[in-house]
Amino acid sequence: MLTVSRLGKTYPGPVVALEEIDLQLDRGLFGLLGPNGAGKSTLMRTLATLQLPDSGSARLDDIDLIAEPHRARRTIGYLPQEMGVYPRVTAREMLDYLATLKGIGPHRERRKHVEQQLARVHLADVADRRLDTFSGGMKQRFGIATAFLGQPSLVIVDEPTAGLDPYERRRFQLMLSERARDCVLLLSTHIVEDIAGLCENMALIDRGRLLQRGSPRELLQRIEGCVWEFPIAPESLEEARRRYRVLSFRPRHERLSLRVYSKQRPTPWHGDCDEGAVGAIEPDLEDLYAYHVEQRV
């Protein structure tokens, strides 16, 4: 179990990156959703023992992550936003090197473990290729192999699907869901799709604070019956922002499909669209994200 209590971090400025973060996570995949600059990466680096907090505590079972970083690293896997590797080294060589640093051995046992990791991320057939020849998706899969070296109890992945095409994103999500059965897997992202249908539990974070926490279904119930959709002309968008709490909009031919939050049925203004075009819709995580995170759409 991962237990985080009143974790805080402030950078010079001052910039509050984390404000008394509390979390208690069992095995499984937990999603942390928030915009860039919300404090996600600061929290990930702190839990990965790469930086110290200003206050608070974090424990992984009986290990104090703050006071015992060297002990903690033996049981933590970490995939940062950008993973640095030696480009002229093959995937097999690099993974074996990293396994050695993590203390996995003896040699025969380590090589067997490396081969298993390469097979699990579907890189066994390209294991002798240099890493600088890998595509973005292949590099991310290699990153997952490194994160799961040594059967860690806590795995942290920070913005793992940014820049991946839709096929690689789905493939990556499947790998994460399969590997999360035996550990606490903390997934940090600003991409709503990474959370939807993947995480049984999640939290929304913005400006260093946890805004909401629970299952996606529980969180969506809080705005049910309050999300509406209707078409408007593009030139009416600013007026819509003045009248309603706009969650999102999408181009639809020469119109915009507008989604707004309102406890009452919105009444379109004269000449823009008829009242029959206004429909109540089931909210999704994108609506929840837009409702809680302060940003202009």
Secondary structure as GFF3:
##gff-version 3
##sequence-region A 1 297
A	DSSP	beta_strand	2	11	.	.	.	ID=ss1
A	DSSP	beta_strand	15	25	.	.	.	ID=ss2
A	DSSP	beta_strand	28	33	.	.	.	ID=ss3
A	DSSP	alpha_helix	40	47	.	.	.	ID=ss4
A	DSSP	beta_strand	55	60	.	.	.	ID=ss5
A	DSSP	beta_strand	63	64	.	.	.	ID=ss6
A	DSSP	alpha_helix	69	73	.	.	.	ID=ss7
A	DSSP	beta_strand	76	79	.	.	.	ID=ss8
A	DSSP	alpha_helix	91	101	.	.	.	ID=ss9
A	DSSP	alpha_helix	107	120	.	.	.	ID=ss10
A	DSSP	three_ten_helix	124	126	.	.	.	ID=ss11
A	DSSP	three_ten_helix	131	133	.	.	.	ID=ss12
A	DSSP	alpha_helix	136	147	.	.	.	ID=ss13
A	DSSP	beta_strand	154	158	.	.	.	ID=ss14
A	DSSP	alpha_helix	166	179	.	.	.	ID=ss15
A	DSSP	three_ten_helix	180	182	.	.	.	ID=ss16
A	DSSP	beta_strand	184	189	.	.	.	ID=ss17
A	DSSP	alpha_helix	192	195	.	.	.	ID=ss18
A	DSSP	beta_strand	201	206	.	.	.	ID=ss19
A	DSSP	beta_strand	209	214	.	.	.	ID=ss20
A	DSSP	alpha_helix	216	221	.	.	.	ID=ss21
A	DSSP	beta_strand	227	232	.	.	.	ID=ss22
A	DSSP	three_ten_helix	234	236	.	.	.	ID=ss23
A	DSSP	alpha_helix	237	243	.	.	.	ID=ss24
A	DSSP	beta_strand	245	252	.	.	.	ID=ss25
A	DSSP	beta_strand	255	261	.	.	.	ID=ss26
A	DSSP	three_ten_helix	275	277	.	.	.	ID=ss27
A	DSSP	beta_strand	279	280	.	.	.	ID=ss28
A	DSSP	alpha_helix	285	292	.	.	.	ID=ss29
###
